[in-house]
Each structure stands twice: as structure tokens, then as C-alpha cells.
Amino acid sequence: MGERLSPLHRIHGSAGADFTDFGGWTMPVAFDGIKDEHLAVRGSAGIFDVSHMSEVTVEGPDSEAVLDRLTTNDV
């Protein structure tokens, strides 16, 4: 499997995820079955973990202020 785990890895594991290596990350590929997943998302909500897609570095004297303006929570 991949060397890196997303912040949601334990939650995915607790939900019965099957994992695969995706670019060095261990990511969920499926849960109980496509029909059950479809019904769960239609009936409540779904989360798509994109932790593996990018990494951003923000540097500089105003970096904290910039991030505060970009996010809903204070950094």
C-alpha cells in the first residue's frame, strides 16, 4: 500500500473500506458495494477524500492573514 495516509483513513477503515495504492497514498476504493454506497449518498451525504490530490505551501509575512481570508476558520 501507499506510504501516506489521509486524515480520514481511520474513518474509512471503520466504515469497511477496501484500500488501494494511489500515487503513494493508501486510499479507499470501495465500501460495502456500489448500490449501498449510492443509496447512502442519496439518503444522506457523501465525502470524497481529496487529500492525495495536492499540497500547498504558503509562506511569507502575511501568510497567516491570507489563509484566514481563504478559509472559514481562523488559522
C-alpha positions, 0 to 999 in steps of 0.5 A: 500500500501507499506510504501516506495516509489521509486524515480520514483513513481511520474513518474509512477503515471503520466504515469497511473500506477496501484500500488501494495504492494511489500515487503513494497514498493508501486510499479507499476504493470501495465500501460495502458495494456500489448500490449501498454506497449510492443509496447512502449518498442519496439518503444522506451525504457523501465525502470524497477524500481529496487529500492525495490530490495536492499540497500547498505551501504558503509562506511569507509575512502575511501568510497567516492573514491570507489563509484566514481570508481563504478559509472559514476558520481562523488559522 
